Amino acid sequence: MIQGLIQSYDVYEDLLAKSQKGIEFYHKLEKNINSLLERTRGFCKIQQEERQQVLARLKPKGERERERERERERDASCPSQA
């Protein structure tokens, strides 16, 4: 009986150690994913800005002015994204 209790305690200690390693793994994974998310957001923002610049150069002058006015109206009416 005593041997069973000792063995149960050893299994419990092993489980605690492995659980702690799992928690550390997921904390590190979360940090890496958040970093990747921020880099991806930055990349997408740059791509969107470049796309808008190219499209603006390709549009006729009058259309460009109307597009800028629409963007100003949209920016004024929409709250910024977090």
MDAnalysis code that builds the backbone (N, CA, C; Angstrom):
import MDAnalysis as mda
import numpy as np

u = mda.Universe.empty(246, n_residues=82, atom_resindex=np.repeat(np.arange(82), 3), trajectory=True)
u.add_TopologyAttr("name", ["N", "CA", "C"] * 82)
u.add_TopologyAttr("resid", np.arange(1, 83))
u.add_TopologyAttr("resname", ["MET", "ILE", "GLN", "GLY", "LEU", "ILE", "GLN", "SER", "TYR", "ASP", "VAL", "TYR", "GLU", "ASP", "LEU", "LEU", "ALA", "LYS", "SER", "GLN", "LYS", "GLY", "ILE", "GLU", "PHE", "TYR", "HIS", "LYS", "LEU", "GLU", "LYS", "ASN", "ILE", "ASN", "SER", "LEU", "LEU", "GLU", "ARG", "THR", "ARG", "GLY", "PHE", "CYS", "LYS", "ILE", "GLN", "GLN", "GLU", "GLU", "ARG", "GLN", "GLN", "VAL", "LEU", "ALA", "ARG", "LEU", "LYS", "PRO", "LYS", "GLY", "GLU", "ARG", "GLU", "ARG", "GLU", "ARG", "GLU", "ARG", "GLU", "ARG", "GLU", "ARG", "ASP", "ALA", "SER", "CYS", "PRO", "SER", "GLN", "ALA"])
u.atoms.positions = np.array([
    [0.813, -1.184, 0.000],
    [0.000, 0.000, 0.000],
    [0.864, 1.258, 0.000],
    [1.869, 1.289, 0.850],
    [2.768, 2.434, 0.911],
    [3.465, 2.624, -0.439],
    [3.863, 1.522, -1.051],
    [4.540, 1.589, -2.342],
    [3.613, 2.223, -3.390],
    [2.305, 1.904, -3.326],
    [1.326, 2.482, -4.249],
    [1.210, 3.981, -4.067],
    [1.247, 4.448, -2.815],
    [1.185, 5.888, -2.541],
    [2.438, 6.602, -3.052],
    [3.573, 5.982, -2.858],
    [4.830, 6.563, -3.339],
    [4.808, 6.658, -4.861],
    [4.359, 5.599, -5.488],
    [4.293, 5.585, -6.950],
    [3.294, 6.647, -7.449],
    [2.158, 6.779, -6.770],
    [1.172, 7.803, -7.149],
    [1.769, 9.197, -7.022],
    [2.529, 9.428, -5.960],
    [3.168, 10.734, -5.768],
    [4.180, 11.009, -6.887],
    [4.943, 10.010, -7.258],
    [5.919, 10.182, -8.345],
    [5.220, 10.516, -9.664],
    [4.111, 9.827, -9.921],
    [3.345, 10.101, -11.143],
    [2.792, 11.527, -11.080],
    [2.314, 11.926, -9.928],
    [1.787, 13.280, -9.742],
    [2.873, 14.329, -10.002],
    [4.035, 14.150, -9.458],
    [5.157, 15.074, -9.667],
    [5.539, 15.137, -11.150],
    [5.559, 13.994, -11.812],
    [5.872, 13.944, -13.242],
    [4.816, 14.719, -14.035],
    [3.560, 14.532, -13.669],
    [2.467, 15.239, -14.334],
    [2.593, 16.746, -14.145],
    [2.938, 17.186, -12.953],
    [3.120, 18.617, -12.703],
    [4.264, 19.198, -13.548],
    [5.359, 18.477, -13.631],
    [6.505, 18.944, -14.412],
    [6.141, 19.048, -15.890],
    [5.455, 18.032, -16.408],
    [5.063, 18.051, -17.809],
    [4.031, 19.140, -18.083],
    [3.141, 19.373, -17.149],
    [2.154, 20.443, -17.301],
    [2.842, 21.800, -17.367],
    [3.844, 21.995, -16.516],
    [4.582, 23.261, -16.527],
    [5.306, 23.455, -17.857],
    [5.903, 22.402, -18.380],
    [6.566, 22.494, -19.688],
    [5.554, 22.841, -20.777],
    [4.357, 22.261, -20.695],
    [3.301, 22.564, -21.662],
    [2.877, 24.017, -21.586],
    [2.729, 24.535, -20.388],
    [2.355, 25.941, -20.206],
    [3.426, 26.853, -20.792],
    [4.687, 26.545, -20.517],
    [5.779, 27.349, -21.067],
    [5.780, 27.299, -22.602],
    [5.529, 26.117, -23.163],
    [5.475, 25.972, -24.611],
    [4.392, 26.868, -25.200],
    [3.205, 26.848, -24.634],
    [2.105, 27.633, -25.187],
    [2.295, 29.132, -24.985],
    [2.943, 29.528, -23.896],
    [3.265, 30.954, -23.718],
    [4.237, 31.420, -24.803],
    [5.238, 30.611, -25.066],
    [6.211, 30.950, -26.111],
    [5.536, 30.954, -27.484],
    [4.683, 29.976, -27.736],
    [3.952, 29.912, -29.003],
    [3.066, 31.151, -29.175],
    [2.381, 31.544, -28.125],
    [1.527, 32.734, -28.185],
    [2.348, 33.984, -28.515],
    [3.497, 34.106, -27.887],
    [4.373, 35.251, -28.149],
    [4.819, 35.261, -29.614],
    [5.222, 34.108, -30.126],
    [5.661, 34.018, -31.517],
    [4.527, 34.303, -32.499],
    [3.345, 33.810, -32.203],
    [2.199, 34.047, -33.088],
    [1.804, 35.515, -33.067],
    [1.832, 36.144, -31.913],
    [1.518, 37.572, -31.846],
    [2.533, 38.395, -32.630],
    [3.789, 38.012, -32.557],
    [4.828, 38.693, -33.326],
    [4.582, 38.531, -34.828],
    [4.255, 37.319, -35.227],
    [3.945, 37.058, -36.632],
    [2.723, 37.850, -37.077],
    [1.717, 37.929, -36.231],
    [0.512, 38.683, -36.547],
    [0.834, 40.160, -36.783],
    [1.651, 40.738, -35.922],
    [2.014, 42.154, -36.082],
    [2.818, 42.374, -37.359],
    [3.744, 41.470, -37.660],
    [4.520, 41.602, -38.904],
    [3.616, 41.461, -40.122],
    [2.663, 40.540, -40.045],
    [1.728, 40.337, -41.152],
    [0.842, 41.556, -41.335],
    [0.362, 42.134, -40.252],
    [-0.452, 43.354, -40.351],
    [0.351, 44.485, -40.997],
    [1.590, 44.629, -40.594],
    [2.438, 45.659, -41.181],
    [2.645, 45.429, -42.664],
    [2.888, 44.188, -43.034],
    [3.077, 43.846, -44.438],
    [1.820, 44.160, -45.246],
    [0.668, 43.773, -44.720],
    [-0.594, 44.019, -45.423],
    [-0.865, 45.513, -45.559],
    [-0.536, 46.263, -44.524],
    [-0.753, 47.718, -44.580],
    [0.121, 48.335, -45.676],
    [1.359, 47.929, -45.741],
    [2.269, 48.451, -46.768],
    [1.772, 48.064, -48.154],
    [1.339, 46.821, -48.320],
    [0.827, 46.373, -49.615],
    [-0.411, 47.169, -50.023],
    [-1.295, 47.441, -49.072],
    [-2.499, 48.210, -49.362],
    [-2.132, 49.636, -49.777],
    [-1.188, 50.244, -49.081],
    [-0.764, 51.603, -49.426],
    [-0.135, 51.637, -50.818],
    [0.693, 50.661, -51.119],
    [1.317, 50.604, -52.443],
    [0.258, 50.391, -53.524],
    [-0.721, 49.548, -53.247],
    [-1.797, 49.284, -54.199],
    [-2.583, 50.575, -54.467],
    [-2.876, 51.316, -53.419],
    [-3.615, 52.570, -53.580],
    [-2.805, 53.582, -54.386],
    [-1.504, 53.641, -54.163],
    [-0.665, 54.563, -54.921],
    [-0.665, 54.210, -56.401],
    [-0.555, 52.936, -56.711],
    [-0.550, 52.510, -58.105],
    [-1.898, 52.814, -58.750],
    [-2.974, 52.497, -58.052],
    [-4.297, 52.777, -58.600],
    [-4.518, 54.271, -58.794],
    [-4.031, 55.077, -57.863],
    [-4.190, 56.526, -57.978],
    [-3.438, 57.046, -59.206],
    [-2.282, 56.491, -59.501],
    [-1.523, 56.923, -60.672],
    [-2.213, 56.525, -61.970],
    [-2.954, 55.435, -61.930],
    [-3.606, 54.939, -63.139],
    [-4.949, 55.623, -63.430],
    [-5.547, 56.262, -62.434],
    [-6.853, 56.894, -62.616],
    [-6.703, 58.271, -63.267],
    [-7.707, 58.682, -64.038],
    [-7.703, 60.046, -64.577],
    [-7.779, 61.058, -63.432],
    [-7.342, 62.284, -63.675],
    [-7.216, 63.306, -62.635],
    [-8.538, 63.561, -61.906],
    [-9.633, 63.755, -62.616],
    [-10.922, 64.021, -61.978],
    [-11.369, 62.887, -61.077],
    [-11.139, 61.680, -61.523],
    [-11.525, 60.518, -60.734],
    [-10.677, 60.424, -59.461],
    [-9.408, 60.793, -59.561],
    [-8.531, 60.766, -58.377],
    [-9.061, 61.713, -57.312],
    [-9.489, 62.881, -57.719],
    [-9.990, 63.862, -56.745],
    [-11.256, 63.352, -56.075],
    [-12.153, 62.730, -56.842],
    [-13.374, 62.170, -56.253],
    [-13.035, 61.033, -55.279],
    [-12.055, 60.221, -55.634],
    [-11.640, 59.113, -54.763],
    [-11.058, 59.644, -53.448],
    [-10.242, 60.673, -53.527],
    [-9.675, 61.260, -52.298],
    [-10.783, 61.803, -51.401],
    [-11.785, 62.440, -52.020],
    [-12.900, 62.976, -51.247],
    [-13.662, 61.830, -50.568],
    [-13.892, 60.724, -51.269],
    [-14.561, 59.564, -50.670],
    [-13.747, 58.999, -49.508],
    [-12.422, 58.939, -49.670],
    [-11.570, 58.430, -48.593],
    [-11.641, 59.335, -47.371],
    [-11.642, 60.648, -47.589],
    [-11.750, 61.577, -46.451],
    [-13.082, 61.392, -45.734],
    [-14.146, 61.244, -46.498],
    [-15.466, 61.019, -45.883],
    [-15.499, 59.717, -45.120],
    [-14.928, 58.662, -45.699],
    [-14.910, 57.350, -45.048],
    [-14.074, 57.409, -43.770],
    [-12.911, 58.054, -43.832],
    [-12.049, 58.144, -42.653],
    [-12.719, 58.956, -41.550],
    [-13.490, 59.961, -41.926],
    [-14.157, 60.790, -40.929],
    [-15.314, 60.047, -40.265],
    [-15.964, 59.138, -41.007],
    [-17.128, 58.454, -40.465],
    [-16.806, 57.133, -39.767],
    [-15.658, 56.544, -40.042],
    [-15.295, 55.239, -39.469],
    [-14.255, 55.394, -38.371],
    [-14.490, 54.771, -37.212],
    [-13.435, 54.794, -36.177],
    [-12.258, 53.967, -36.619],
    [-11.080, 54.310, -36.162],
    [-9.882, 53.561, -36.542],
    [-9.889, 52.190, -35.922],
    [-9.232, 51.219, -36.609],
    [-9.161, 49.854, -36.111],
    [-8.054, 49.737, -35.079],
    [-8.287, 48.875, -34.095],
    [-7.267, 48.665, -33.058],
    [-6.270, 47.671, -33.507],
])
